[in-house]
Amino acid sequence: LGDAGTTRDMMMLESSQRTALEKMNSLNIHDFAFILRSDGQWTYAIIADKQDDRIIFVVDTDGQTKKLFKKYWSNSIRLVN
């Protein structure tokens, strides 16, 4: 958790926002993904909670979390390769 990701670690950006959202909707609690952090870095995180409009990720071993609302999913989440 919290490790920086490289393009080799992440799946490619989807060609359409709709396709990206479909993939994000398939994520479940305890799935891993890379998320875009405030500092512009992509880091490895695990889903702690998921609702229709938001996903909460645990972003480091200290248990810090980041909440992403659905409107940010396609730009701020990348699936693990």
QUIPEBEL-V30802 format. One record per backbone hydrogen bond with DSSP energy under -1.0 kcal/mol. CO is the residue of the C=O (numbers start at 1). NH is the residue of the N-H. E is the energy in kcal/mol with one decimal. If there is no record, write none. Layout:
[[CO:NH:E] [CO:NH:E]]
//
This chain:
[[3:44:-2.5] [6:9:-1.1] [6:10:-1.2] [9:81:-3.4] [16:20:-2.0] [17:21:-2.6] [18:22:-2.0] [19:23:-2.0] [20:24:-2.3] [21:25:-2.4] [24:27:-1.3] [28:31:-2.1] [31:47:-2.5] [33:45:-2.8] [34:78:-2.8] [35:43:-2.4] [37:40:-2.1] [41:37:-3.1] [42:5:-2.9] [43:35:-2.6] [44:2:-3.1] [45:33:-2.2] [46:58:-2.9] [47:30:-2.6] [49:56:-3.0] [53:70:-2.5] [54:51:-3.1] [55:68:-2.9] [56:48:-3.1] [56:49:-1.6] [57:66:-2.1] [58:46:-1.9] [60:63:-1.7] [64:59:-3.0] [66:57:-2.8] [68:55:-2.2] [69:72:-2.7] [70:73:-1.2] [72:76:-2.0] [73:77:-1.5] [76:36:-2.2] [78:34:-3.1] [79:11:-2.5]]
//
